[in-house]
Amino acid sequence: MSANAATDVNIVSDSDLPQVELDKIVVTATRTPTKTSNVIAQTRVIDSEELQRYQGQTVTDVLKNQPGINIAQSGGMGTISNFYMRGYDSKQVLVLIDGIRYSSISAGTSSLNLLPADQIDRIEILYGASGSSIYGSDAMGGVIQIFTKGNIVEQSNISTSVGYGSNNHYQVGVTGQLKNDTSSLSLGVSRNKTDGFNAIADSSSSDYNADDDGFESTNASLGLQHKLSDSLSAGLSALYSDSTTDIDSAGTLFPNAYSDQKNGSANAFIQHQTPLTVTKFSYGQSIDRLTSHDNNSINYQQGSQFDTTQEQARLESQINAQPGTVTIGAEWLSQKLDASDVLDFSGYPNPAVQTAYNPDDRTVKSAFVGYQLSESYYDLQANYRVDDNSQYGNESTYNIGAAVRPLDGVRIGASYATGFRAPTFNDLYYPGYSNPDLKPETSKNTELFVEYNKGNQISRLTGYHTDVEDLIGGNTNTGEAKIKGLSLISDWRVNSFLFGLGYDYLDAKDKTANSANYNNDLVYRPQNSGLIYIGYQQPTFDVRLEAKHTDSRFSDVSNQTKLDDYTLVNLSGSAYITPNLRANLRVDNLTDENYTLSNQFGTEYATDGTNFFTSLTYNWF
């Protein structure tokens, strides 16, 4: 429920119910504000209203309840996680925070398990490879963009919240926002801490250590926007998290291991707008700093450190081409990794050898151009991008898509896109596994869809087929994969009721020639997954019941270890106790399902049973 809905607490007519906008505005899919009904690629927007249901949780917790996304995680909140979207793993899905790249360039993954949902305004998900020709490397499987609080400030207010949940989980936070005719400012801070639970599922495992594995984080966000004149504006935004995670995966070797991480992004921009053009220059930086610790090590030296810094500058302009919009731009990216000595397990020495890890820095210079046209009966989109990488040379990508409306409310479309993923610094330089001559992974992607969008209903059926070549594995580019699937999503509103469902069929196979794993399923890719929800909304309260099913899937490339299927049922709701005081409640895993999200080297990782989190939020307007 939106914050300003509280002012309507005494009005109960249907016409004044909080409005659910099914056809939303996105910017990630085209770089320009575009209705989802005009975007060619499949998209999803998780807005501030939906994020209220995830008080006390992280971005990973939000994503695991979205269609087409599955999670592998080695324990509870804050522990190492990976997500899979349309058959691609997280290294092949680009993550942005306010337009700035965010990931570890050593591992290639993004620490979404550490970013707090309460400091975020909305999340946009772009499915498929069309993002490669817009954003460059790592968008083979899609793009996830996180927008921090303060991007949109509707009125001055102060909001405080306090929450408590299972496993001695608590959260406190405060957000202040100021707005006048020319400026807006948003500042938010929060503290999140939980005792967690034992992360090892099997008590007979050699790694079993029957202790709780906690997580704590201190988080902050900043948003500032100022209108310098009628045509000129500027702003900055930032998101930061400082966290500590207990780790049970180390077992008997590292029984008291934990990690400290500092993660975040900052971005500043200046924008000039005329009736025909919008030109924007932005500069930003993201960090991902991991320091691991072991207090009881005997044969191993203590800890290691990986410090990622990415700097990015971009100049782009949207031109009203009448008809359509042309986007042109250039981008500069610097990627640096400062790593301490690391443990080299090549050859399986015992103890492992502490080895120097000194990778080279990387710079990428890019240029891109795009065209978008939205008319009453058809939509067009085309993009082309060239990336000049200091480590592996040039790579160009493109996409083209079109959609027509043969009947009222019906849209049919198709698109073709190429994509690529640059090798990570671990791929290129990690001691014992390095190959500085690796090439980028590449993909060719075809997508067809039919969509119905009329009144209070949006439904879309998407079919896709992808060939991936030069997959990196065992420090070579010998891997190949074929991914194909179907995705069905449908969202409805009938008076005060909300309904929705999603279903994904996925066939993701290893097609590496002369491999013992030829035609095996790719790991952690379930063939079938789906969700369904029903909600009821009034001006003073709302409630939602949802269920998500995930099919069985293999956790190893040889397809010898299978994780069982599971269905999670979750309940969430909020109510305005007074016009200024809102209560939220979320109960996850209502049926106390026993399931596993990860199996590594024969060790299964536990998940939580039935658990809850409740919070109170007070707003001063």
C-alpha positions as CSV (number, residue, x, y, z in Angstrom):
1,M,0.0,0.0,0.0
2,S,1.5,3.4,-0.9
3,A,2.3,5.9,1.8
4,N,-0.2,8.5,0.6
5,A,-3.0,5.9,0.8
6,A,-3.1,6.6,4.5
7,T,-4.7,9.9,3.9
8,D,-7.7,8.1,2.5
9,V,-8.2,5.9,5.5
10,N,-11.8,6.8,6.0
11,I,-12.9,6.4,2.3
12,V,-14.1,3.0,1.3
13,S,-15.6,3.4,-2.1
14,D,-14.2,1.2,-4.9
15,S,-13.2,4.2,-7.0
16,D,-10.8,5.3,-4.2
17,L,-9.0,2.0,-3.7
18,P,-5.2,2.1,-4.1
19,Q,-4.5,1.7,-7.8
20,V,-2.4,-1.2,-9.0
21,E,-0.8,-0.1,-12.3
22,L,-0.3,-3.3,-14.3
23,D,1.2,-1.5,-17.3
24,K,4.2,0.2,-15.6
25,I,7.0,2.4,-16.8
26,V,10.5,0.9,-17.2
27,V,13.8,2.4,-18.3
28,T,16.1,-0.6,-18.2
29,A,14.8,-2.2,-21.4
30,T,15.4,0.8,-23.7
31,R,17.4,3.4,-21.6
32,T,14.3,5.6,-22.0
33,P,11.1,5.7,-19.9
34,T,8.8,3.2,-21.7
35,K,5.6,1.5,-20.9
36,T,5.9,-2.2,-20.5
37,S,3.2,-2.6,-23.1
38,N,5.6,-1.0,-25.7
39,V,8.7,-3.0,-24.7
40,I,9.6,-5.9,-27.0
41,A,11.5,-8.0,-24.4
42,Q,9.8,-9.5,-21.3
43,T,10.2,-7.2,-18.3
44,R,9.0,-7.1,-14.7
45,V,8.9,-4.2,-12.2
46,I,9.0,-4.7,-8.5
47,D,7.8,-1.3,-7.2
48,S,8.0,0.3,-3.7
49,E,4.5,-1.1,-2.8
50,E,5.6,-4.7,-3.5
51,L,8.9,-4.1,-1.7
52,Q,7.0,-3.3,1.5
53,R,6.2,-7.0,1.7
54,Y,10.0,-7.7,2.1
55,Q,10.8,-5.7,5.3
56,G,13.9,-7.0,6.9
57,Q,15.0,-9.0,3.8
58,T,17.5,-8.7,1.0
59,V,17.3,-8.4,-2.7
60,T,18.0,-12.1,-3.0
61,D,14.8,-12.8,-1.0
62,V,12.9,-10.6,-3.3
63,L,14.2,-12.2,-6.5
64,K,13.5,-15.8,-5.4
65,N,9.8,-15.1,-5.4
66,Q,9.8,-13.7,-9.0
67,P,8.9,-15.8,-12.1
68,G,11.7,-17.3,-14.1
69,I,14.3,-16.9,-11.3
70,N,15.6,-19.7,-9.1
71,I,18.1,-19.4,-6.2
72,A,21.0,-21.6,-4.9
73,Q,22.1,-20.5,-1.4
74,S,24.4,-22.0,1.2
75,G,22.4,-21.2,4.3
76,G,20.4,-18.3,5.6
77,M,20.4,-14.5,5.2
78,G,23.7,-13.1,3.9
79,T,25.3,-16.5,2.9
80,I,26.7,-17.1,-0.5
81,S,24.0,-17.3,-3.1
82,N,23.6,-17.6,-6.9
83,F,20.6,-17.0,-9.0
84,Y,19.5,-18.5,-12.3
85,M,17.4,-16.7,-14.9
86,R,16.2,-18.3,-18.1
87,G,18.9,-20.9,-17.9
88,Y,21.7,-18.4,-17.3
89,D,23.6,-18.1,-14.0
90,S,24.2,-14.8,-12.2
91,K,27.6,-14.3,-13.9
92,Q,25.7,-14.0,-17.2
93,V,23.1,-11.5,-15.9
94,L,24.2,-7.9,-15.5
95,V,23.3,-6.1,-12.3
96,L,23.1,-2.3,-12.1
97,I,22.5,0.1,-9.3
98,D,21.2,3.4,-10.6
99,G,22.9,2.6,-13.9
100,I,26.3,1.6,-12.4
101,R,27.7,-1.9,-12.8
102,Y,27.7,-3.8,-9.5
103,S,29.5,-7.1,-9.1
104,S,32.7,-8.9,-7.9
105,I,35.0,-8.9,-11.0
106,S,36.9,-11.8,-9.4
107,A,34.0,-14.2,-9.2
108,G,31.7,-12.4,-11.6
109,T,28.7,-12.5,-9.4
110,S,26.8,-9.8,-7.6
111,S,26.3,-9.8,-3.8
112,L,22.5,-9.3,-3.9
113,N,22.3,-11.4,-0.7
114,L,23.7,-8.4,1.2
115,L,21.7,-5.5,-0.3
116,P,18.7,-4.5,1.9
117,A,15.3,-4.3,0.4
118,D,14.3,-1.4,2.7
119,Q,16.8,1.0,1.1
120,I,15.5,0.4,-2.4
121,D,12.7,2.2,-4.4
122,R,12.2,-0.4,-7.1
123,I,13.8,-3.2,-9.1
124,E,13.4,-3.7,-12.8
125,I,14.1,-7.1,-14.4
126,L,14.8,-7.4,-18.2
127,Y,14.7,-11.0,-19.3
128,G,16.7,-12.2,-22.3
129,A,19.8,-11.0,-24.2
130,S,18.5,-7.7,-25.6
131,G,20.4,-5.9,-22.8
132,S,23.8,-6.9,-24.3
133,S,23.5,-4.4,-27.1
134,I,22.5,-1.7,-24.7
135,Y,24.8,-2.4,-21.7
136,G,27.6,-4.6,-23.0
137,S,29.2,-7.6,-21.3
138,D,27.4,-9.9,-18.8
139,A,23.9,-9.3,-20.1
140,M,23.5,-12.5,-22.0
141,G,20.7,-13.7,-19.8
142,G,19.2,-10.4,-18.9
143,V,19.6,-7.3,-16.7
144,I,18.5,-6.5,-13.1
145,Q,18.6,-2.9,-12.2
146,I,18.2,-1.6,-8.7
147,F,17.0,1.9,-8.1
148,T,17.8,3.4,-4.7
149,K,15.4,5.4,-2.5
150,G,15.2,9.1,-3.4
151,N,14.8,8.7,-7.2
152,I,11.2,9.7,-6.7
153,V,10.2,11.9,-3.7
154,E,6.6,12.9,-3.7
155,Q,6.5,15.0,-0.5
156,S,8.5,15.8,2.6
157,N,8.3,13.2,5.3
158,I,10.1,11.2,8.0
159,S,9.6,7.5,8.3
160,T,10.8,5.2,11.1
161,S,10.5,1.5,11.3
162,V,11.2,-1.3,13.7
163,G,10.8,-5.0,13.1
164,Y,11.3,-8.4,14.8
165,G,11.1,-12.0,13.5
166,S,12.2,-15.6,13.8
167,N,15.8,-16.5,14.8
168,N,16.0,-13.3,16.9
169,H,15.9,-11.2,13.8
170,Y,15.5,-7.5,14.2
171,Q,15.6,-4.4,12.1
172,V,15.5,-0.7,12.8
173,G,15.5,2.1,10.3
174,V,14.8,5.7,9.6
175,T,14.3,7.6,6.3
176,G,14.0,11.4,5.9
177,Q,12.8,13.1,2.7
178,L,12.6,16.8,1.8
179,K,11.0,18.3,-1.3
180,N,10.4,21.8,-2.6
181,D,9.8,23.2,-6.1
182,T,13.3,22.7,-7.3
183,S,15.0,20.1,-5.1
184,S,14.5,16.8,-3.3
185,L,16.7,15.0,-0.7
186,S,16.4,11.5,0.7
187,L,18.5,9.9,3.5
188,G,18.0,6.5,4.9
189,V,19.8,4.3,7.4
190,S,18.9,0.9,8.8
191,R,20.4,-1.9,11.0
192,N,19.6,-5.5,10.3
193,K,20.7,-8.5,12.5
194,T,19.7,-12.1,12.9
195,D,21.1,-15.1,14.8
196,G,20.3,-17.3,11.8
197,F,20.2,-21.1,11.9
198,N,22.5,-24.0,11.4
199,A,23.5,-24.0,7.7
200,I,24.4,-27.7,7.4
201,A,21.4,-29.9,6.7
202,D,22.9,-33.3,7.3
203,S,24.1,-34.0,10.9
204,S,26.2,-37.0,9.6
205,S,28.2,-34.7,7.3
206,S,31.9,-34.3,8.1
207,D,31.2,-30.5,7.8
208,Y,28.4,-30.6,10.4
209,N,28.8,-27.9,13.0
210,A,25.6,-27.5,15.0
211,D,25.7,-23.8,15.6
212,D,23.5,-20.9,14.4
213,D,25.1,-18.8,11.6
214,G,24.1,-15.2,12.0
215,F,24.2,-12.1,9.8
216,E,24.2,-8.4,10.5
217,S,24.4,-5.3,8.4
218,T,24.4,-1.6,8.6
219,N,22.9,0.1,5.5
220,A,22.5,3.6,4.1
221,S,21.0,5.2,1.1
222,L,21.2,8.8,-0.3
223,G,19.3,10.5,-3.1
224,L,19.6,14.2,-4.1
225,Q,18.1,15.9,-7.1
226,H,18.1,19.6,-8.0
227,K,16.6,21.5,-10.9
228,L,19.2,24.2,-11.9
229,S,16.9,25.7,-14.6
230,D,14.0,24.8,-16.8
231,S,16.3,22.7,-19.0
232,L,19.2,21.7,-16.6
233,S,19.1,19.3,-13.6
234,A,21.6,17.4,-11.6
235,G,21.6,14.7,-8.9
236,L,23.4,12.0,-7.1
237,S,22.5,8.7,-5.4
238,A,24.2,6.1,-3.3
239,L,23.6,2.7,-1.7
240,Y,25.9,1.2,0.9
241,S,26.0,-1.9,3.1
242,D,28.5,-3.0,5.7
243,S,27.9,-6.6,6.8
244,T,29.2,-9.6,8.6
245,T,28.2,-13.2,7.8
246,D,28.9,-16.4,9.7
247,I,29.9,-19.2,7.4
248,D,29.2,-22.9,8.1
249,S,30.5,-24.2,4.8
250,A,34.1,-24.4,6.1
251,G,33.1,-27.2,8.5
252,T,35.8,-28.9,10.5
253,L,38.6,-27.0,8.7
254,F,37.2,-23.6,9.5
255,P,34.6,-24.1,12.2
256,N,34.4,-20.4,13.1
257,A,34.8,-18.8,9.7
258,Y,33.1,-15.5,8.9
259,S,33.3,-12.8,6.3
260,D,33.2,-9.0,6.4
261,Q,31.9,-7.3,3.3
262,K,31.4,-3.7,2.2
263,N,29.2,-3.3,-0.9
264,G,27.6,-0.4,-2.7
265,S,27.4,2.1,-5.4
266,A,27.4,5.9,-5.9
267,N,26.4,7.9,-9.0
268,A,26.2,11.6,-10.0
269,F,24.7,13.0,-13.1
270,I,23.8,16.3,-14.9
271,Q,21.1,16.4,-17.5
272,H,20.1,18.9,-20.2
273,Q,16.7,18.7,-21.8
274,T,15.2,20.5,-24.8
275,P,12.0,19.7,-26.7
276,L,14.0,17.5,-29.1
277,T,16.8,16.1,-26.9
278,V,17.7,14.8,-23.5
279,T,21.4,14.6,-22.9
280,K,22.9,13.1,-19.7
281,F,26.4,12.8,-18.4
282,S,26.9,10.5,-15.4
283,Y,29.8,9.2,-13.4
284,G,29.7,6.5,-10.8
285,Q,31.6,3.9,-8.8
286,S,30.7,0.6,-7.2
287,I,32.6,-1.5,-4.7
288,D,32.5,-5.1,-3.6
289,R,35.0,-5.8,-0.8
290,L,35.2,-9.2,0.8
291,T,37.5,-10.2,3.7
292,S,37.3,-13.7,5.0
293,H,38.4,-14.7,8.5
294,D,39.1,-18.0,10.3
295,N,39.8,-17.8,14.1
296,N,40.7,-21.4,14.6
297,S,43.0,-22.1,11.7
298,I,46.0,-24.4,12.3
299,N,47.3,-25.5,9.0
300,Y,46.0,-22.6,6.9
301,Q,46.9,-18.9,7.0
302,Q,44.1,-16.6,8.1
303,G,41.7,-15.2,5.6
304,S,41.9,-13.6,2.2
305,Q,40.7,-10.4,0.7
306,F,39.1,-9.4,-2.7
307,D,38.5,-5.7,-3.3
308,T,36.6,-4.8,-6.5
309,T,36.3,-1.3,-7.7
310,Q,34.5,-0.3,-10.9
311,E,34.4,3.2,-12.2
312,Q,32.0,4.2,-15.0
313,A,31.4,7.4,-17.0
314,R,28.7,7.6,-19.6
315,L,27.5,10.3,-22.0
316,E,24.2,9.6,-23.8
317,S,21.5,11.5,-25.7
318,Q,17.9,10.7,-26.6
319,I,16.8,12.5,-29.7
320,N,13.2,12.9,-30.8
321,A,13.6,11.7,-34.4
322,Q,9.9,12.2,-35.3
323,P,8.9,9.4,-35.6
324,G,10.6,7.4,-32.9
325,T,13.5,8.1,-30.6
326,V,17.2,7.7,-31.3
327,T,19.7,7.0,-28.5
328,I,23.4,7.5,-29.0
329,G,26.1,7.3,-26.4
330,A,29.6,6.5,-25.3
331,E,30.9,4.8,-22.1
332,W,34.1,4.3,-20.2
333,L,34.6,1.6,-17.6
334,S,37.6,0.8,-15.4
335,Q,37.7,-2.5,-13.4
336,K,40.3,-3.0,-10.7
337,L,40.8,-5.9,-8.3
338,D,43.1,-5.7,-5.3
339,A,43.5,-9.2,-3.9
340,S,45.6,-10.5,-1.1
341,D,47.4,-13.8,-1.3
342,V,44.8,-16.6,-1.9
343,L,44.7,-20.3,-1.2
344,D,45.8,-22.3,-4.3
345,F,44.1,-25.8,-4.2
346,S,45.4,-26.9,-7.6
347,G,46.7,-30.4,-7.3
348,Y,44.9,-30.6,-3.9
349,P,47.8,-29.9,-1.6
350,N,47.1,-30.3,2.1
351,P,47.6,-27.8,3.5
352,A,46.8,-25.5,0.5
353,V,49.5,-23.1,-0.7
354,Q,49.2,-19.4,-0.1
355,T,49.9,-17.9,-3.5
356,A,50.1,-14.3,-4.8
357,Y,47.2,-13.1,-6.8
358,N,48.0,-9.9,-8.7
359,P,45.6,-9.5,-11.7
360,D,45.9,-6.7,-14.3
361,D,43.4,-3.8,-14.3
362,R,40.9,-3.7,-17.2
363,T,39.4,-0.8,-19.1
364,V,36.5,-0.9,-21.6
365,K,35.6,1.8,-24.0
366,S,32.2,1.5,-25.6
367,A,29.9,3.2,-28.1
368,F,26.2,2.5,-28.7
369,V,23.2,3.5,-30.8
370,G,19.6,2.6,-30.6
371,Y,16.2,3.3,-32.2
372,Q,12.8,2.9,-30.7
373,L,9.3,3.5,-32.2
374,S,6.0,3.0,-30.5
375,E,2.8,3.5,-32.6
376,S,-0.8,2.5,-32.1
377,Y,-0.4,-0.7,-34.2
378,Y,3.2,-1.6,-33.9
379,D,6.5,-1.3,-31.8
380,L,10.1,-1.4,-33.1
381,Q,13.4,-1.5,-31.3
382,A,17.0,-1.9,-32.6
383,N,20.3,-1.5,-30.9
384,Y,24.0,-1.8,-31.7
385,R,27.0,-1.6,-29.4
386,V,30.8,-2.0,-29.7
387,D,33.0,-2.7,-26.7
388,D,36.8,-2.3,-26.8
389,N,38.3,-4.3,-23.9
390,S,41.9,-3.8,-22.9
391,Q,42.2,-7.6,-22.2
392,Y,40.5,-9.4,-25.0
393,G,39.8,-6.8,-27.8
394,N,36.6,-5.8,-29.6
395,E,33.2,-7.3,-29.3
396,S,30.0,-6.1,-31.0
397,T,26.5,-7.0,-30.2
398,Y,23.1,-6.1,-31.7
399,N,19.4,-6.8,-31.3
400,I,16.3,-6.1,-33.4
401,G,12.7,-6.6,-32.4
402,A,9.2,-5.8,-33.6
403,A,5.6,-6.3,-32.4
404,V,2.2,-5.7,-34.0
405,R,-1.3,-5.4,-32.7
406,P,-3.7,-7.3,-35.0
407,L,-6.6,-7.1,-32.5
408,D,-7.6,-4.8,-29.7
409,G,-5.5,-5.7,-26.7
410,V,-3.4,-8.3,-28.6
411,R,0.2,-7.9,-29.4
412,I,2.5,-10.4,-31.2
413,G,6.2,-9.9,-31.5
414,A,9.7,-11.4,-32.2
415,S,13.3,-10.4,-31.5
416,Y,16.8,-11.6,-32.2
417,A,19.8,-10.6,-30.1
418,T,23.5,-11.4,-29.7
419,G,25.2,-11.4,-26.4
420,F,28.5,-12.0,-24.7
421,R,30.2,-12.3,-21.3
422,A,33.8,-11.2,-20.6
423,P,36.0,-13.6,-18.7
424,T,36.2,-12.9,-14.9
425,F,39.5,-12.0,-13.3
426,N,39.4,-15.5,-11.6
427,D,39.0,-17.0,-15.1
428,L,42.0,-15.1,-16.4
429,Y,44.4,-15.0,-13.4
430,Y,43.4,-17.2,-10.4
431,P,46.5,-19.2,-9.4
432,G,46.4,-22.7,-10.7
433,Y,43.3,-22.2,-12.9
434,S,44.3,-19.1,-15.0
435,N,44.2,-18.7,-18.8
436,P,44.9,-15.1,-19.9
437,D,44.0,-16.1,-23.5
438,L,40.4,-16.8,-22.8
439,K,37.8,-15.3,-25.1
440,P,34.3,-14.0,-24.2
441,E,31.4,-16.4,-24.1
442,T,28.9,-15.6,-26.9
443,S,25.2,-16.2,-27.5
444,K,22.6,-16.0,-30.2
445,N,19.0,-15.6,-28.9
446,T,15.6,-15.8,-30.6
447,E,12.4,-14.8,-28.9
448,L,8.7,-14.9,-29.8
449,F,5.8,-13.7,-27.8
450,V,2.0,-13.2,-27.8
451,E,0.5,-10.7,-25.2
452,Y,-2.9,-9.7,-24.1
453,N,-3.2,-6.3,-22.4
454,K,-6.6,-4.9,-21.8
455,G,-8.5,-3.4,-18.9
456,N,-7.2,-4.9,-15.6
457,Q,-5.4,-7.9,-17.2
458,I,-1.9,-8.4,-18.6
459,S,-0.9,-11.9,-19.9
460,R,2.1,-12.9,-21.9
461,L,3.4,-16.1,-23.4
462,T,7.1,-16.0,-24.4
463,G,9.1,-18.7,-26.2
464,Y,12.9,-18.4,-26.5
465,H,15.8,-20.4,-28.0
466,T,19.5,-19.7,-27.2
467,D,22.8,-21.1,-28.4
468,V,25.8,-20.3,-26.2
469,E,29.3,-20.9,-27.5
470,D,32.8,-20.6,-26.0
471,L,31.6,-21.3,-22.5
472,I,34.3,-21.0,-20.0
473,G,35.1,-24.2,-17.9
474,G,38.3,-25.8,-16.8
475,N,40.1,-22.6,-17.9
476,T,39.2,-23.2,-21.6
477,N,36.6,-21.9,-24.1
478,T,35.4,-25.4,-25.1
479,G,31.9,-25.4,-23.6
480,E,28.6,-25.1,-25.5
481,A,25.0,-25.0,-24.3
482,K,21.6,-24.9,-25.8
483,I,18.8,-23.2,-23.8
484,K,15.1,-23.2,-24.8
485,G,12.0,-22.6,-22.9
486,L,8.5,-21.1,-22.4
487,S,7.4,-18.4,-20.0
488,L,3.8,-17.6,-19.1
489,I,2.9,-14.7,-16.8
490,S,-0.6,-13.3,-16.1
491,D,-1.7,-10.6,-13.7
492,W,-5.3,-9.6,-13.0
493,R,-7.2,-7.1,-10.9
494,V,-11.0,-7.7,-10.3
495,N,-12.4,-5.0,-8.0
496,S,-10.4,-5.4,-4.7
497,F,-8.9,-8.7,-5.6
498,L,-5.5,-9.3,-7.3
499,F,-4.7,-12.6,-9.0
500,G,-1.5,-13.7,-10.8
501,L,0.4,-16.7,-12.0
502,G,3.6,-17.6,-13.7
503,Y,4.9,-20.8,-15.3
504,D,8.3,-21.5,-16.8
505,Y,9.4,-24.5,-18.8
506,L,13.2,-24.7,-19.2
507,D,15.4,-27.1,-21.2
508,A,19.0,-26.1,-20.6
509,K,21.5,-28.7,-21.9
510,D,25.3,-29.0,-22.0
511,K,26.2,-29.4,-25.7
512,T,29.9,-29.6,-25.3
513,A,31.2,-32.0,-28.0
514,N,33.2,-35.1,-26.9
515,S,32.3,-34.3,-23.3
516,A,31.3,-37.0,-20.7
517,N,28.5,-34.5,-19.7
518,Y,27.1,-34.1,-23.2
519,N,23.3,-33.5,-23.2
520,N,23.3,-33.3,-19.4
521,D,21.1,-30.7,-17.7
522,L,23.0,-27.5,-16.6
523,V,23.2,-27.4,-12.8
524,Y,20.5,-25.8,-10.7
525,R,18.2,-25.4,-13.7
526,P,14.7,-26.9,-12.9
527,Q,12.7,-28.0,-15.9
528,N,9.4,-26.7,-14.4
529,S,8.8,-23.9,-12.0
530,G,5.7,-21.8,-11.3
531,L,4.0,-19.4,-9.0
532,I,0.4,-18.3,-8.1
533,Y,-0.9,-15.6,-5.9
534,I,-4.1,-14.1,-4.7
535,G,-4.4,-10.8,-2.9
536,Y,-7.1,-8.5,-1.4
537,Q,-6.6,-4.8,-1.1
538,Q,-8.5,-2.1,0.7
539,P,-7.5,1.5,1.6
540,T,-6.6,0.5,5.2
541,F,-5.2,-3.0,4.7
542,D,-4.1,-5.6,2.2
543,V,-3.2,-9.3,2.3
544,R,-1.5,-11.7,-0.2
545,L,-1.1,-15.4,-0.3
546,E,1.4,-16.9,-2.7
547,A,2.9,-20.2,-3.6
548,K,6.0,-21.0,-5.7
549,H,6.9,-24.4,-6.9
550,T,10.4,-25.4,-8.1
551,D,11.1,-28.7,-9.9
552,S,13.9,-31.1,-9.0
553,R,17.3,-30.1,-10.4
554,F,20.9,-31.4,-10.5
555,S,23.6,-29.8,-8.4
556,D,26.6,-31.3,-10.3
557,V,27.6,-31.3,-14.0
558,S,27.6,-35.1,-14.1
559,N,23.9,-35.2,-13.1
560,Q,24.5,-37.6,-10.3
561,T,23.2,-35.5,-7.4
562,K,19.6,-34.3,-7.6
563,L,17.9,-31.8,-5.3
564,D,14.2,-32.6,-4.6
565,D,11.4,-30.4,-5.8
566,Y,9.6,-28.1,-3.3
567,T,6.7,-25.8,-3.0
568,L,6.8,-22.7,-0.7
569,V,3.7,-21.0,0.6
570,N,4.0,-17.5,1.9
571,L,1.6,-15.0,3.5
572,S,2.1,-11.2,3.7
573,G,-0.1,-8.3,4.7
574,S,-0.1,-4.8,6.0
575,A,-2.7,-2.6,7.8
576,Y,-2.9,1.0,8.8
577,I,-3.5,1.2,12.5
578,T,-3.8,4.9,12.2
579,P,-3.3,7.1,9.1
580,N,0.4,7.4,10.0
581,L,1.1,4.0,11.5
582,R,1.4,0.9,9.4
583,A,2.0,-2.7,10.5
584,N,3.5,-5.3,8.2
585,L,3.6,-9.1,8.6
586,R,5.3,-11.7,6.4
587,V,5.2,-15.5,7.2
588,D,7.3,-17.6,4.9
589,N,7.1,-21.4,4.4
590,L,3.7,-21.7,6.0
591,T,3.7,-25.5,5.4
592,D,7.1,-25.9,7.0
593,E,8.5,-27.5,3.8
594,N,11.8,-29.3,4.2
595,Y,13.9,-28.4,1.1
596,T,17.5,-27.7,0.0
597,L,18.8,-24.9,-2.2
598,S,22.4,-26.0,-2.5
599,N,24.6,-29.0,-2.5
600,Q,28.4,-28.4,-2.7
601,F,31.0,-31.2,-2.6
602,G,28.5,-33.5,-1.0
603,T,27.3,-31.1,1.6
604,E,23.7,-30.1,1.6
605,Y,22.8,-26.6,3.0
606,A,19.8,-26.2,5.3
607,T,16.9,-23.8,4.8
608,D,14.6,-22.2,7.3
609,G,11.3,-23.8,8.3
610,T,8.2,-21.7,9.0
611,N,9.4,-18.2,9.9
612,F,8.0,-14.7,10.3
613,F,8.9,-11.1,10.3
614,T,6.7,-8.3,11.5
615,S,7.3,-4.5,11.6
616,L,5.8,-1.2,12.5
617,T,6.4,1.9,10.3
618,Y,5.4,5.5,11.4
619,N,5.3,8.4,8.9
620,W,5.4,12.1,9.7
621,F,4.0,14.1,6.8
